[in-house]
Amino acid sequence: MSTLLVVDGDSFAHRAYHALPKSIRLNAVVGFTNMLVRLWEAEQPGAVLVGWDTLSVPTYRHEAFEAYQSGRVFEESLLEQLEILPDLVRACGFAAAKADGYEADDFLAAAARTWPGDMLVATSDRDAFQLVSDRVTILQPARGVSELVRIGPAEVRERYGVEPEQVPDLIALRGDPSDKLPGARGVGPKKAAELLREYGTLERALAAGRFAAEAEDLRLYRRIAAMDASAPLPPLEEQSPTWAEASSFLKRLGLDGPAKRLASLP
């Protein structure tokens, strides 16, 4: 079984949008295209899946916790390009996953559950560390999208002091400012890791009487932090890139430079 490359589309599209000058027409599309080609050339995966958020429909996370990701405002130009990008991915001959009520993260988790072979997950979202295993490696951008750091089980333990499967419990306890999860009162990353080394899971800590006044809130935070592996996926199978079709797609958008680059690929 070949390697599946799974990409957090929104993560890389946002990075591309803010890395390239806005004077470049459809800068997120241009940057994302360059990133996707670099990833494919570097890793030579047997198949590629790109997951996307649906920003116009709330997820169960938003409905369960009103403050979840509150305050995020995206420029109209970026929103317009996010609508284009899944079709670009499909034009490349790759799979794209997007569905109401799910985030890009959820498709990463669904792929990890479904794909039987090795998997590379390209994302800047450290919540995805929960997916790491002996066959799932995170490719985390270090500088823009040009340099990627490989994160395996040893790196998760080194960075967080917990096992990959404990990451949702860690997030629930320590909180996550980017998602507006407050965590347990008075508990930071080090204390959260210590508690999980002692109890193993958040649920066992609660069963032992810890955080009694906050128990239900912490259970909710963990549910929010855990990726939903039931997200619906398109068929995952071996693929051959269709660069000529993708080149035509970009040309129709008026992006002659990126179109020419894709047309030159074997």
C-alpha positions in Angstrom: 0.0 0.0 0.0 1.4 3.4 -1.0 1.5 6.5 1.1 -1.4 8.9 1.3 -0.7 12.6 1.6 -3.5 14.4 3.4 -3.4 18.2 3.3 -5.3 20.7 5.6 -6.4 22.9 2.8 -7.6 25.9 4.9 -4.3 25.9 6.9 -2.2 26.1 3.8 -4.5 28.5 1.9 -4.4 30.9 4.8 -0.6 30.7 4.9 -0.3 31.3 1.2 -2.7 34.2 1.3 -0.7 36.0 4.0 2.7 35.1 2.7 2.2 36.5 -0.9 1.5 40.1 -1.7 -2.1 40.9 -2.2 -1.1 42.7 -5.4 -0.7 39.2 -6.9 -4.0 38.2 -8.4 -5.6 35.2 -6.6 -2.5 35.1 -4.4 -3.9 32.2 -2.2 -4.6 30.1 -5.3 -1.1 30.8 -6.6 0.6 30.1 -3.3 -1.5 27.0 -2.6 -0.7 25.6 -6.1 3.0 26.0 -5.5 2.8 24.3 -2.1 0.8 21.4 -3.4 3.2 20.8 -6.3 6.2 21.0 -3.9 4.6 18.5 -1.6 3.9 16.1 -4.4 7.3 16.4 -5.9 9.0 15.9 -2.5 6.9 13.0 -1.2 5.7 11.3 -4.4 2.6 9.9 -2.6 0.4 7.3 -4.2 -2.7 9.4 -3.5 -3.6 12.9 -2.2 -6.6 14.1 -0.2 -7.2 17.8 0.7 -9.7 18.6 3.4 -11.6 21.9 3.7 -13.7 23.8 6.2 -17.3 24.8 5.3 -17.3 28.3 6.8 -20.9 29.1 6.0 -22.3 26.3 8.2 -21.6 25.9 11.9 -20.2 22.6 13.2 -21.3 20.8 16.3 -18.4 22.6 18.0 -19.9 26.0 17.4 -23.3 24.9 18.5 -22.1 23.3 21.7 -19.8 26.1 22.7 -20.7 29.6 21.6 -17.3 31.1 22.0 -15.6 28.5 19.8 -13.3 30.3 17.3 -15.2 33.5 18.0 -13.7 36.7 16.6 -12.3 35.2 13.5 -12.9 37.5 10.5 -11.7 36.6 7.0 -11.2 39.0 4.1 -13.6 38.6 1.2 -10.8 38.0 -1.2 -9.6 35.0 0.8 -13.2 33.6 1.1 -13.6 33.8 -2.7 -10.4 31.9 -3.2 -11.3 29.3 -0.7 -14.3 28.5 -2.9 -12.1 28.0 -5.9 -9.4 25.8 -4.4 -11.3 22.5 -4.0 -12.0 22.5 -7.7 -8.4 23.1 -8.4 -7.5 20.1 -6.3 -9.9 17.9 -8.3 -8.5 19.3 -11.5 -5.0 18.1 -10.3 -6.5 14.6 -10.2 -6.6 14.5 -6.4 -9.4 14.0 -3.9 -11.1 17.0 -2.1 -13.3 16.6 1.0 -15.7 19.3 2.1 -19.1 18.8 3.8 -21.5 20.9 6.0 -20.8 20.6 9.7 -17.2 19.4 9.4 -13.8 21.0 9.6 -10.7 20.2 7.5 -9.3 18.5 10.7 -12.1 16.0 10.7 -11.3 14.7 7.2 -7.7 14.2 8.3 -8.9 12.0 11.1 -11.3 10.1 8.9 -8.5 9.4 6.4 -6.2 8.2 9.2 -9.0 5.7 10.2 -9.7 4.7 6.7 -6.3 4.5 4.8 -4.6 1.2 5.7 -1.1 2.3 4.8 1.3 5.0 5.8 0.0 8.6 5.8 1.5 12.1 5.8 -0.6 14.9 7.2 0.5 18.4 6.0 -0.9 21.0 8.5 0.2 23.8 10.7 -2.6 22.9 13.2 -0.9 21.2 16.2 -4.3 19.7 17.2 -3.4 17.2 14.5 -0.7 15.7 16.7 -3.5 13.5 18.1 -3.4 11.6 14.8 0.3 10.7 15.0 1.2 7.0 15.1 3.7 4.5 13.8 2.2 5.0 10.3 0.9 8.6 10.5 3.5 11.5 10.4 2.7 15.2 10.5 4.4 17.6 8.1 4.4 20.9 9.9 5.4 24.1 8.1 8.4 25.8 9.8 9.0 28.7 7.5 6.1 29.7 5.3 5.3 26.5 3.4 8.8 26.0 2.1 10.3 24.0 5.0 8.5 21.1 6.7 9.3 19.4 10.0 8.3 15.8 10.5 6.4 15.0 13.7 6.2 11.4 14.8 5.3 9.9 18.2 8.8 10.8 19.7 8.4 14.5 18.7 4.9 14.7 20.2 6.2 13.3 23.5 9.2 15.7 23.4 7.1 18.8 22.7 4.0 18.0 24.9 5.1 15.4 27.4 2.2 13.1 26.5 1.3 10.4 24.0 -0.4 11.4 20.7 -3.7 9.9 21.8 -3.6 12.1 25.0 -3.5 15.4 23.0 -7.3 16.0 23.1 -7.2 15.6 26.9 -4.2 17.9 27.1 -6.0 20.6 25.1 -9.1 20.3 27.3 -7.0 20.8 30.4 -4.6 23.5 29.3 -7.0 25.3 27.0 -6.5 26.5 23.4 -6.5 30.3 22.9 -6.9 30.1 19.1 -10.1 28.1 19.5 -11.2 30.1 22.6 -11.2 27.0 24.9 -10.4 28.2 28.4 -9.2 24.9 29.9 -9.2 24.1 33.6 -8.6 27.0 36.0 -5.0 27.4 37.0 -3.7 24.6 34.7 -1.1 25.3 32.0 0.6 23.0 29.6 3.1 21.5 32.1 0.5 20.9 34.8 -1.8 19.4 32.2 0.9 17.0 31.0 1.7 16.0 34.6 -1.9 15.2 35.3 -2.1 13.0 32.2 1.0 11.2 33.1 -0.5 10.5 36.5 -4.1 9.6 35.5 -3.7 8.6 31.8 -6.9 10.4 30.7 -9.0 13.4 31.6 -11.9 11.1 32.4 -9.8 9.2 35.0 -8.7 12.5 36.5 -12.4 13.5 36.9 -13.3 10.1 38.3 -10.6 10.6 40.9 -12.4 13.8 42.0 -10.2 16.3 40.2 -11.9 19.5 38.8 -15.3 18.4 40.1 -16.8 21.9 39.6 -15.6 22.0 36.0 -16.1 18.4 35.0 -18.8 18.9 32.4 -17.1 21.9 30.8 -13.8 19.9 30.5 -15.6 17.0 28.9 -17.1 19.5 26.4 -13.6 21.0 25.7 -12.3 17.5 25.1 -15.1 16.6 22.7 -14.4 19.9 20.8 -10.6 19.2 20.7 -11.1 15.6 19.4 -11.2 15.3 15.6 -14.3 13.6 14.2 -13.2 10.6 12.2 -16.8 10.0 11.0 -16.4 12.8 8.5 -17.5 11.7 5.0 -14.7 11.0 2.5 -14.6 10.7 -1.2 -13.2 7.4 -2.5 -9.5 7.0 -1.7 -7.5 5.2 -4.2 -4.2 5.3 -6.2 -4.0 8.5 -8.3 -2.0 9.9 -11.2 -1.8 13.7 -11.3 -3.6 15.4 -14.1 -1.4 18.4 -14.4 -2.6 19.3 -17.9 -6.2 19.6 -16.7 -5.0 21.7 -13.7 -3.0 23.9 -16.0 -6.1 24.5 -18.1 -8.1 25.3 -14.9 -5.5 27.9 -13.9 -5.4 29.4 -17.4 -9.1 30.0 -17.3 -8.6 31.9 -14.1 -6.0 34.1 -15.8 -3.1 32.6 -13.9 -0.8 32.0 -16.9 2.5 31.7 -14.9 1.3 28.9 -12.6 -0.5 27.3 -15.5 2.7 27.2 -17.5 4.5 25.6 -14.6 1.9 22.8 -14.2 1.9 22.2 -18.0 5.6 21.5 -17.8 5.2 18.7 -15.1 5.5 15.1 -16.2 
